[in-house]
Amino acid sequence: MTSAEEAIRWRKLVEDSFRREIGTQGALTDSHADLIETGVLDSMGWVSFLRTLESVSGVNELGALLTNVPPTLENIFSALQDARFSADTSDAKVLKANPSTRPSDVLITHSSAALGSRIIPSAQVDLAFGMPEGKLRKRAGIESLAYAADGENELILGARAAQQVLHDAGGPVQELDWIIVTSETHRGYPSLAAQLHSQLLARETCGALDVGGACLGLLNGLAVAQGLIVSRQARIIVVVTADVHSRLLTPGRVAGEFGGLFGDGASAFLLRAEVGAEVRAKMPQEDSFGAQHSYRLGEFLFGCVGQYAGAIRLADAPEGQLALHFDGEALSRAAVTRMEKVILDLESRSGFPRSSLQGLATHQPNPRLVALLAKQCGLAADKFPVVAQTFGNLGSSTCGVALDSILRATQTLSIEQRRPIFLASLGPGLLFGGAWLELQRG
Amino acid sequence: MTKLLITEVTRMGPAFCVIGLQRENQKIHSVRPVSPNTNGWMDFPHQRGDILQCELTPFPGAKPHIEDRVSTRGFQKDSTVSELETVTYLRKAEIAHSMRELFGCPVHANKSGSGLYAIPGEATRSICGTETRNLRLEFYANELRATLVLSSGEVLRDLPLVDRDWRDFIDAALSESRGANRLGRLERFLNSQFHYKILSCPHHFIRLGLTRPYREVCWLMLDTLFPLPKLEWLEEF
């Protein structure tokens, strides 16, 4: 991006954030005017505006840069320029050391999903939890759930998804540098990553890492993988999610209004450093490394909204029981509001309007909330793949199964027809995260 | 005549807002004396802990500012109680342990940016005390903001600190007469000694308030932070 294009992008970020605060489509105010003295913003609005701008720009020190200067748009532009200059300088050092890898040059080349083999009608789950028949369908919109069959567990489902991507990629298991795994249901040691390492027969010097975050786990895993690749600690990484709720959230341990929402599934993604166009041109395949997909990871944003920490809490209780606190109403409200905000921030930061998206791989607590989120965002419901309605809430694998579904749908499209993809998810805490996938550079 | 123990003096633009505790039928509750014409006082020479004699009449204030009373005569100082004793009384007045209990209604996060608010028609009061597990102050783009954790574990982020004594202390810390690098020194204080002084204090206590309705919502504020700052702390940074 040229410096003129960068300046336009920063200005647009400021304008978008400002309009989000003042709630108007009107023109920007005089850039030298004191926003508080002129009454355009009060002090609450000023801080709120800057927090939004930090979120969408990724510049986290705006408050410090704007101390001792009047609250004007001009001062914001110049603070952003200072921050960008300092970031550019440090980026330059990194690039000098690692000239072939720029930040974000990480491709998702293959994906796969594996679901519990038993598809159970939700009415059957209603009865198992002692709820009136039809409650899950009417209240949450869940038609059926994918449950693990006898002999299936997190390891089996995770391995099935991982082996599929490795198979599709031509079996580079010996090339894997890391296996990164997330699961909100697997408990015990060896950890799931270690078990998968053995199951896949990865080489001994391939790392195995478990990351947490519950339903946010996939995004956490992808972000860690991106970091390892851009810092040249790794070239090829598989990120796996695997969740088997049907053996953890059982009737008698948790209420059906909570336990009945969840199904079992797994997903896997193969990530590797993007090679330059010159290298790619010399390769025999038309697509780089025979990649199934042609998307690269964009930027991530993460955070934690602690005021909703009390909405869901789950802990071990004596005699094998689970202590669950679940304020469904508060959690639903918080989930939709926060995911909408993540999507808004991704839109601002990436420059991709939501109308231009191929689809959104989001967490799907239940189908009703997905419909509500689509409505709040002004998007067609089919931009969100059907996951929770058919398989239930799959925990960290919901986002993964949704992303795999979108990526597979793009395979029937020409490169020109493919569009960016947004990822957005939440975890207890209330953790939140978002990222985007954009098309591989020419 | 009413006896009022002054517990809050907050800065609201150029004016001050005052809240005190009144004992009525063995109960202690908060009362906000307002002048007949405005909600604030342009001059309020009294301190927290002062017990004032005043004459208050009920005022048909709109929810959630049900604590409003019109002061029909001037304030006359009767006596003073210590900071510790003031907090002891505050702990017997309105108190909450979770976000939902604070104002008897849901607290919402600002959809577009930062800050928390309550809906005026839903909130049942506009002032409440609470204990905190942790608290951090930040001087952010010339504004003083607090982030805190309630005893329930819920986090309240980006609340404006309007406590007059704390705001005066910050102004004094940034006064030109204090030499160079004042902001850096203040930030270091807020991130180190401040934290220790506040959280290790046995009578650490806060009160949260709601602003008057603005664009149909009432924003949460940190009205009072105990212990109050001491001028000698300025010598430490």
Contacts between the chains, C-beta under 8 A, distances in Angstrom:
chain1	res1	chain2	res2	distance
A	20	B	112	4.4
A	20	B	113	7.0
A	21	B	112	5.8
A	21	B	113	5.7
A	23	B	112	7.7
A	42	B	214	7.4
A	43	B	143	5.3
A	43	B	160	6.4
A	44	B	115	5.4
A	44	B	160	6.6
A	44	B	219	5.5
A	45	B	113	7.6
A	46	B	141	6.8
A	46	B	143	6.8
A	47	B	113	7.6
A	47	B	114	5.9
A	47	B	115	7.2
A	47	B	140	6.2
A	47	B	141	6.6
A	47	B	143	5.3
A	47	B	145	6.3
A	47	B	158	6.2
A	47	B	160	7.8
A	48	B	110	5.8
A	48	B	112	6.7
A	48	B	113	2.9
A	48	B	114	4.7
A	48	B	115	5.6
A	48	B	158	7.7
A	49	B	113	5.9
A	50	B	140	7.5
A	50	B	141	5.6
A	51	B	113	5.1
A	51	B	114	3.9
A	51	B	158	6.8
A	52	B	112	6.3
A	52	B	113	4.4
A	52	B	114	7.7
A	62	B	141	6.9
A	63	B	138	7.2
A	63	B	139	7.9
A	63	B	140	3.6
A	63	B	141	4.6
A	64	B	140	8.0
A	66	B	141	4.1
A	66	B	142	7.3
A	67	B	139	6.7
A	67	B	140	7.8
A	67	B	141	6.1
A	67	B	142	5.9
A	67	B	183	5.9
A	68	B	142	7.2
A	68	B	183	6.8
A	71	B	141	6.9
A	71	B	142	7.2
A	304	B	155	8.0
A	305	B	109	6.5
A	305	B	155	7.6
A	305	B	157	8.0
A	306	B	149	6.9
A	306	B	153	7.6
A	306	B	154	6.3
A	306	B	155	2.5
A	306	B	157	7.1
A	307	B	99	6.0
A	307	B	107	6.9
A	307	B	109	6.4
A	307	B	116	6.8
A	307	B	154	5.1
A	307	B	155	5.3
A	307	B	156	6.1
A	307	B	157	7.1
A	308	B	154	7.6
A	309	B	153	5.1
A	309	B	154	5.6
A	309	B	155	6.6
A	310	B	98	6.8
A	310	B	99	7.6
A	310	B	152	5.6
A	310	B	153	6.2
A	310	B	154	5.4
A	330	B	106	7.4
A	333	B	106	8.0
A	334	B	109	7.7
A	337	B	109	6.8
A	337	B	111	6.1
A	338	B	109	7.9
A	340	B	111	7.5
A	341	B	111	6.5
